[in-house]
Structure formats: C-alpha cells, structure tokens
C-alpha cells in the first residue's frame, strides 16, 4: 500500500506541475476567453445585484422601519422584481446566443481543417488525428493542436459517459456511448495544459487525464508528419520482450507485430508528456512501475499487473517504449 501512496504523491506533484496552466480563468483559447469574460460579467453583475438587495434589506430592517405605502411597494416590486430581472436575463441570453456561432462544428460552419477524434475509455483516451490532407494518425492520452487554427473534436465513448475538457481552451463536453458529439476549439497561446475527465466514470475517474499541447502551426505539422512514421524503439531486446510477453495483443505499436486495439496506442509513447493517461511523468521508472503494478496505480484498469515478469525484462520493455519517439 505504501507504494501506492508514494505513487499517488508522484501523480499529485505532477498535477501541480501543470498548475497555472489549468485554470479556466487563465484562458489560452478563443472559447475560454469568451467563457472567462462571461464569468467576470456574471460575477460582477451578481455582486452589484447582491449588494443592492442587501442594501435595501438593511435599510428597511435597520433604518427605515415604517410600512411603505401600497403604491410605492407595488412600484418596487414592478421595477425591482419584474422589469430588472427580465431585462437583465434577456440581455445575458442575447449575449450568450451571440457567442454561440463560434462554437459551431465545421459541418455547420462550412469550414475544413484538422479533426481530432477522441474516444473515452475506462480510464484513458483514444486519439486519432484526421488532417484535411494526409493519413490519419493514431495516438493516446495526449492531444496536440496548432495555435491560431480552429480544430474540431469528434467525441465518442466506448463504455460509459466520460467528459472531455481542456479548461484553459474552452468548455467541456460529454462523451456519450452510441453518440457522436462535436466541439470546436481554437488555441490562441502555445502551452501544455492538463485535461481532466469531467464526468464520474468509475473507480479511476480521477486518474483519467491527458495532456493538451498547443503548438505553433509549423511545429505542429512537422510533429504530425513524424507521428505518421513508425518510431524506432531503444534496444531491440525490449521490443522482442514486449511481443513475447503478449503486450501486443492489447497495444498497437506501428511498424511492429503489436496490433492490439484494447489498450492505448503506444507507437510514439516516448514523445508524450505523461504516461498512464496524464497521471505519471514520462520516465523509464514510471513506465516500468506501471507495467508491474498497473492495478495499484490505476485501480479498475483493464491492464493486468505484470509483476510476475523478471524485473530486467520490465526495465528493457520500458526502455524500448520510452525510445519510441
Ligand atoms: Cu472518464 Cu471520468
């Protein structure tokens, strides 16, 4: 159990490593900017209204306790209780409706561009990039997107309801089994953000996250082109052990005989910021620990623990996977 707690501490320290880049109030995307502005408008408007109501309350309770004439009481109810809320709510509704067209998916906006298909699974994220030109590129637990370009996310679930959310980039959207939801986002600043699963989906819901990386468009395109080509793992023996111990029946690694589709695609694991779906730093040690004790690090995960393997084999596999860049 001690090991589990130390691992959790590692995950927490990693999560706090993302601090400052995960708040909805530090927007790095066009939609998040609108949400942040709306939040401040609502907060300050709410504060002004609250102060007004409390002021009237105090005035009548403490300083002016005589009964109002029926006429002035009706006037207060008409203006304060009917006209003011109706006008305020109508203005807010009009503002929100005016914001919405920007969130429309490509199909309605008549635009074309990068689509990223994301499928929520207990407890990780399947990611497929579908660029306007070029082949689709599969990945997992990391979402990269170009700054200044609108990206459409196609959101699905393979098991239960999950929810996709990159707080500094925009609003969250549920991933519902049997349904395809669409969300369009545009990053405006480069950075690495943490995306949590925002809907309780089982034992390891809190351990289901991903890193979102907003990159300059040029860097993004060369990264995507490199992802379409199989990577060379470090040390061939690790690759052979990966196949011999059956890892390939669940995981896909491009350019090898590992063609499993049950677990995350590991083709370029070494280039990702985190492992274990956003919960561990991408180090050889963390990969080795995940292979050996997956059920302790991520309770309820479908990956069995492989602590029956010789430690040297686990090390070699971890080193090989980390070399897949
Ligand atoms: Cu997936 Cu919560």
Boltz pocket constraint, residues with backbone or C-beta under 6 A from the ligand:
constraints:
  - pocket:
      binder: B
      contacts: [[A, 120], [A, 121], [A, 123], [A, 161], [A, 162], [A, 163], [A, 197], [A, 198], [A, 199], [A, 200], [A, 201], [A, 202], [A, 205], [A, 206], [A, 208]]
      max_distance: 6.0
